[in-house]
Amino acid sequence: FIHWGLYSILAGEYKGRKTDRIAEWIENDFNIPVEEYEKLAEQFNPTGFDADAFVKRAKEQWGMKYIVLTTRHHDGFSLFDTKGLSTYDAPHAIGRDLIREYVEACNKYEIIPFFYHTTLDWHEASFNEDFKTYLKYLRDSVEILCSEYGKIGGLWFDGNWSKPHEDWEEDALYAVIRKHQPDAIIVNNTGLSHRGEKGNIEIDSVTFEQGRPSRMNQDGATKYVSSEMCPTLNDHWGIGNNDFNYKSLPEITETLCYSRRMGANYLLNVGLEADGTVPIMQSAMLKEVGKWIKLEGEAIYEGRPCDDLSGEGSDFM
């Protein structure tokens, strides 16, 4: 998982105040006016973002099979070319389609590219003023991602929990994906309070976010639904310069084993620096995890869910 965007410039701090929550929520948490926040696009200068080098490390050193990159987060800024839907995107800010660079690198190194895409939007006024118009904007954005970048692994949505009583017109959204990417895996994060819920019939994988996964009950299911756990390396998704609360390597590898025993994937998050580089600590940790995977990879990649081992001597429960 890669969280990266304009919020990475602030890195959890605004006018001397440090957020107590997650860095990519800083616009919302500190009530930064949209007009002021969007000026960060003028400061966005990702000279260190080398998709080729990053994906190569993910493949050769870190033991990864797929990557999920934030194409647009809740602040509404897109890392892809929105084709005229908005000027609030990377091509207008820096003249680069960062998603195209990422996908090309994934294809080169045989890593499966996935797209994170927010469904809530603090920048797009129609989100609060005309929800049906906003949903059309959302679908048009997703159609660009599904039709302009070749074959992708899937889409990872996040934000429906923000309006739990609204009709998100999910069938129409997922139909756009199936039209262009019939084999894509669809994930829609159900939030911290509804971990592991399946939701719409088109959902292919559920997320347990930062919580530990449980075995999926496939009894009576019309199709197999997979699962994943997506934890952070420290307390933030986006880079937080004052976040030193890193997980230990034993905790990361043990949790990876637990996830695989439950049949779930382990989507470990990296928060890039504002310039697009991987923080030194996170890079070092991923490299060490990759070394361990090279030793134990057969069990991780080829293993299958097993029965509960909660009896005496189990280290997992």
Solvent accessible surface area in square Angstrom, and as a share of the most:
residue,aa,sasa,rsa
1,F,11,0.05
2,I,5,0.02
3,H,7,0.03
4,W,2,0.01
5,G,5,0.05
6,L,0,0.00
7,Y,1,0.01
8,S,3,0.02
9,I,43,0.22
10,L,34,0.17
11,A,5,0.04
12,G,5,0.05
13,E,64,0.29
14,Y,29,0.11
15,K,157,0.66
16,G,61,0.59
17,R,129,0.47
18,K,109,0.46
19,T,15,0.08
20,D,146,0.76
21,R,121,0.44
22,I,42,0.21
23,A,0,0.00
24,E,3,0.02
25,W,41,0.14
26,I,0,0.00
27,E,8,0.03
28,N,63,0.32
29,D,40,0.21
30,F,26,0.11
31,N,128,0.66
32,I,9,0.05
33,P,72,0.45
34,V,50,0.29
35,E,116,0.52
36,E,63,0.28
37,Y,5,0.02
38,E,61,0.27
39,K,120,0.51
40,L,13,0.07
41,A,16,0.12
42,E,149,0.67
43,Q,110,0.49
44,F,6,0.03
45,N,96,0.49
46,P,3,0.02
47,T,106,0.62
48,G,26,0.25
49,F,13,0.06
50,D,78,0.40
51,A,7,0.06
52,D,50,0.26
53,A,43,0.33
54,F,13,0.05
55,V,1,0.01
56,K,85,0.36
57,R,73,0.27
58,A,0,0.00
59,K,79,0.34
60,E,87,0.39
61,Q,68,0.30
62,W,5,0.02
63,G,20,0.19
64,M,45,0.20
65,K,111,0.47
66,Y,40,0.15
67,I,4,0.02
68,V,0,0.00
69,L,0,0.00
70,T,1,0.01
71,T,0,0.00
72,R,2,0.01
73,H,8,0.04
74,H,2,0.01
75,D,3,0.02
76,G,4,0.04
77,F,6,0.02
78,S,1,0.01
79,L,3,0.01
80,F,0,0.00
81,D,39,0.20
82,T,0,0.00
83,K,109,0.46
84,G,68,0.65
85,L,64,0.32
86,S,21,0.14
87,T,101,0.59
88,Y,18,0.07
89,D,1,0.00
90,A,0,0.00
91,P,33,0.21
92,H,107,0.48
93,A,38,0.29
94,I,45,0.23
95,G,64,0.61
96,R,69,0.25
97,D,25,0.13
98,L,0,0.00
99,I,0,0.00
100,R,86,0.32
101,E,52,0.24
102,Y,3,0.01
103,V,4,0.02
104,E,105,0.47
105,A,4,0.03
106,C,0,0.00
107,N,89,0.46
108,K,131,0.55
109,Y,36,0.14
110,E,140,0.63
111,I,4,0.02
112,I,88,0.45
113,P,7,0.04
114,F,15,0.06
115,F,0,0.00
116,Y,1,0.00
117,H,0,0.00
118,T,0,0.00
119,T,1,0.00
120,L,4,0.02
121,D,3,0.01
122,W,52,0.18
123,H,45,0.20
124,E,48,0.22
125,A,63,0.49
126,S,18,0.12
127,F,14,0.06
128,N,120,0.61
129,E,140,0.63
130,D,69,0.36
131,F,28,0.12
132,K,143,0.60
133,T,72,0.42
134,Y,1,0.00
135,L,2,0.01
136,K,107,0.45
137,Y,22,0.08
138,L,3,0.01
139,R,42,0.15
140,D,36,0.19
141,S,0,0.00
142,V,0,0.00
143,E,56,0.25
144,I,19,0.10
145,L,0,0.00
146,C,2,0.01
147,S,55,0.36
148,E,69,0.31
149,Y,11,0.04
150,G,48,0.46
151,K,141,0.60
152,I,7,0.03
153,G,11,0.11
154,G,0,0.00
155,L,0,0.00
156,W,6,0.02
157,F,0,0.00
158,D,13,0.07
159,G,0,0.00
160,N,24,0.12
161,W,85,0.30
162,S,43,0.28
163,K,41,0.17
164,P,98,0.62
165,H,181,0.81
166,E,85,0.38
167,D,101,0.52
168,W,20,0.07
169,E,38,0.17
170,E,49,0.22
171,D,101,0.52
172,A,41,0.32
173,L,8,0.04
174,Y,1,0.00
175,A,58,0.45
176,V,25,0.14
177,I,0,0.00
178,R,59,0.21
179,K,147,0.62
180,H,61,0.27
181,Q,13,0.06
182,P,89,0.56
183,D,108,0.56
184,A,3,0.02
185,I,66,0.34
186,I,0,0.00
187,V,4,0.02
188,N,16,0.08
189,N,8,0.04
190,T,35,0.21
191,G,9,0.09
192,L,108,0.54
193,S,96,0.62
194,H,90,0.40
195,R,101,0.37
196,G,15,0.14
197,E,87,0.39
198,K,71,0.30
199,G,66,0.63
200,N,36,0.18
201,I,112,0.57
202,E,54,0.24
203,I,9,0.04
204,D,27,0.14
205,S,7,0.05
206,V,3,0.02
207,T,3,0.01
208,F,14,0.06
209,E,21,0.09
210,Q,62,0.27
211,G,11,0.10
212,R,103,0.38
213,P,2,0.01
214,S,62,0.40
215,R,114,0.41
216,M,35,0.16
217,N,103,0.53
218,Q,52,0.23
219,D,124,0.64
220,G,84,0.81
221,A,40,0.31
222,T,117,0.68
223,K,67,0.29
224,Y,143,0.54
225,V,8,0.05
226,S,35,0.22
227,S,3,0.02
228,E,8,0.04
229,M,10,0.04
230,C,0,0.00
231,P,2,0.01
232,T,1,0.00
233,L,2,0.01
234,N,6,0.03
235,D,76,0.39
236,H,24,0.11
237,W,20,0.07
238,G,1,0.01
239,I,12,0.06
240,G,7,0.07
241,N,91,0.47
242,N,72,0.37
243,D,12,0.06
244,F,164,0.68
245,N,95,0.49
246,Y,57,0.22
247,K,50,0.21
248,S,58,0.37
249,L,63,0.31
250,P,97,0.61
251,E,80,0.36
252,I,0,0.00
253,T,19,0.11
254,E,48,0.22
255,T,9,0.05
256,L,12,0.06
257,C,36,0.21
258,Y,17,0.07
259,S,0,0.00
260,R,47,0.17
261,R,16,0.06
262,M,19,0.08
263,G,16,0.16
264,A,0,0.00
265,N,63,0.32
266,Y,33,0.13
267,L,5,0.03
268,L,12,0.06
269,N,2,0.01
270,V,3,0.02
271,G,2,0.01
272,L,1,0.00
273,E,57,0.26
274,A,32,0.25
275,D,54,0.28
276,G,4,0.04
277,T,51,0.30
278,V,16,0.09
279,P,10,0.06
280,I,157,0.80
281,M,103,0.46
282,Q,5,0.02
283,S,23,0.15
284,A,51,0.39
285,M,15,0.07
286,L,3,0.01
287,K,92,0.39
288,E,71,0.32
289,V,10,0.06
290,G,0,0.00
291,K,107,0.45
292,W,70,0.25
293,I,16,0.08
294,K,149,0.63
295,L,145,0.72
296,E,79,0.35
297,G,9,0.09
298,E,143,0.64
299,A,66,0.52
300,I,14,0.07
301,Y,78,0.30
302,E,111,0.50
303,G,25,0.24
304,R,173,0.63
305,P,54,0.34
306,C,49,0.30
307,D,114,0.59
308,D,94,0.49
309,L,88,0.44
310,S,61,0.39
311,G,52,0.50
312,E,185,0.83
313,G,72,0.70
314,S,34,0.22
315,D,124,0.64
316,F,53,0.22
317,M,132,0.59
